[in-house]
């Protein structure tokens, strides 16, 4: 489903469920999430009558957006001609077809708007339908309405008892829909708009609500972010936000927000560059009666720098872990709609996101400290199985939520992601305060309680993924072969209390032939990993804390291997062998995520046209230029469909016209965390500083690799060298051009950032050239000299010594 406005969907959820619990007002239609049709509807037609119907199967209620609705963004549009011998029906439900108990209510209310004017005897009949599709008697609206005057919204009420008394077989404790049906056969075209359909007890008259306070707007490149202080009235229905693009001369509605919301993202598109906009907001009571408007607030959009793009992406993504966290535990929900189901691994990523939030100023350090203490107190009391948490936990009770029938115990992989985050936090919270000392002590206790050796299944040579007190080793999943779980073996070997032998690295983790690769794909060599590298989360999850730079084991340098894995994934998307819509140099990235059919691990050997933003964005340390291009494309070109309050949605499939409205912790976490590792190495530095990590790496056999960076994979058709190399003050760059060309010659660091531009679009004659460049102002380290032109692309490494 294409997203029209995610906040409207939330509004349906809020009114469809929270109002149900009040026992007073039950909503059947307020606004459609899509502009052209209402998804939670059904249309039926028998000729020779006529009925306007939407969507390819002609079963959806059309939506009217040009004529102002009674409230909100849009209304249902009923356009019909009733003929003798024909029939029609049109029904609408709340979000997800949720049934409601209306057995103790007394009034059905709706608002009607006739386009041309209509007499009461020609109005449709109305009926209800229960969850078993049993329909009530169809009751004419005529006794409850006078003639409708054209162009005016009219409130119509009728007693629920009319339906109950005439329909004994209908289950009024589970009414799913309200419907309209053919009445008189007058052979005349009629257009009737329907809005604000609800059932309630009492008069339906609600007290006024206050004007929302602290309304604020901030403009970015192509969207405006708005916040306000939530109203607290129990009869609050929601909010309406209006925008002006003409300095306040006129305002038009932009959003209907849920009563539980205090954020709105207004995507104005790339054309919004340098726009000056004004916004105002009003609250609605549960009868959709508005408060007065707030004062208008300004917001200017502007062309953003790369640093601003990274700030924006991290801050929005951070909201998933801060604003959307489970309130009791502080942990991350599995996804934005998971209720009290929290995820252990995704929460480990979220712990690291808290550190980023502090460093980037999204929250204060004290706020971060208090959230960490809440998380740690919960983790101490949550279910553990030999020190290991389950995959899913109930955020209220701390008890395991089974991930699958036999998976109701410890999950060592999810736990390793949590410990990765906790150890990073343990080193970060180093101030001499009681709270921060308490954080360190609690994390140390949780870390030392994990019985990594238990999960070797009696020293089998492997670490096993699951153990259950009910089913023991029934899952039978030894962890080996290159994938996301490298951090399990690093932590297990590093454990100060329950370690496994360092030999497990080669006898377990890397023992399978599935670990080794050595093949070349798209002229890019991959040392380890499956065919074409597999999904990109293999290059992310274990490397949020573990810094793979400048080191290698007997198999590979994992930083270079991750660069190559990412480049292969991108090259595959550019080649696009299945010709999926949207793929290209700026739109790439295959990994595990939601997709039109559910959820699966997308990769070159399992590709259905679904691109997942986390794949490219979380690869920022490996392919910064390519990832930044993808970020800007996702935001500027696709942002109307995939950018929301918590950053980029989980995935999209352009060919299927499908854009997720979901956010997943395991996809959002790597975005904010790996961007930070690219920018400041914050998480890498803090994880690696733990005293247990380096000795474990030494025992595994990791050694320093001074060649531990990799230049971009390019066609070395132009010979380029530097001498002396290493250099400390001057070096001479030599290169050969076969023809006259405009060239760029630059020095790059290991993250692909330009340090020095030697030539920029300079026209150079053919032949051998020598250029002497000073390097004494460049910090010592390994760099890349790169020559680029329209036809040539060559590079060499340059080591600068002190």
Secondary structure, 3 states (H helix, E strand, C coil): CCCCCHHHHHHHHHHHHHHHHHCCEEEEECCCCCCCEECCEEEEEECCCEECCECCCCCEEEEECCCCCCCCCCEEEEEEECCCCCEEEEEEECHHHCCECCCCCCEEEEEEEECCCECHHHCCEEEEEECCCCECCCEECHHHCCCECECCEEEEEEECHHHHHHCCCCCCCCEEEEEEECCCCCCCEEEEEEEEEEEECCCCCCCCCCCCEEEEEEECCCEEEEEEECCCCCCEEEEEEEEECCCCCCCEEEEEEECCCCEEEEECCHHHCCCEEEEEEEEEECCCCECCCCCCEEEECCCCCHHHHHHHHHHHHHHHHHCCCCCCCCCCECECCCCCEEEHHHHHHHHHHHHHHHHCCCCCHHHHHHHHHHHHHHHHHCCEECCEECCEEECCCCCEECCECCECCEEHHHHHHHHHHHHHHHHHCCCCCHHHHHHHHHHHHHHHHCCCCHHHCCCCCCCECEEECCCECCCCCECCCCCCCHHHHHHHHHCCCCCCCCCHHHHHHCCCCCCEEEEEECCEEEEECCHHHCCHHHHCHHHCCCCCCCEECCCCCHHHHHHHHHHHHHHHHHHCCCCCCCCECCECCCCEEEECCEEEECECCECCCCECHHHHHCCCCCCHHHHHHHHHHHHHHCHHHHEECCEECCCEECCCCEECCCCEHHHHHHHHHHHHHHHCCHHHHHHHCCHHHHHHHHHHCCEECCCCCCCCCCCECCCEEEECCCECCEEEEEEEECCCEEEEEEEECCCCCEEEEEEEEEEECCEEEEEEEECCCCCCEEEEEEEEECCCEEEEEEEECC
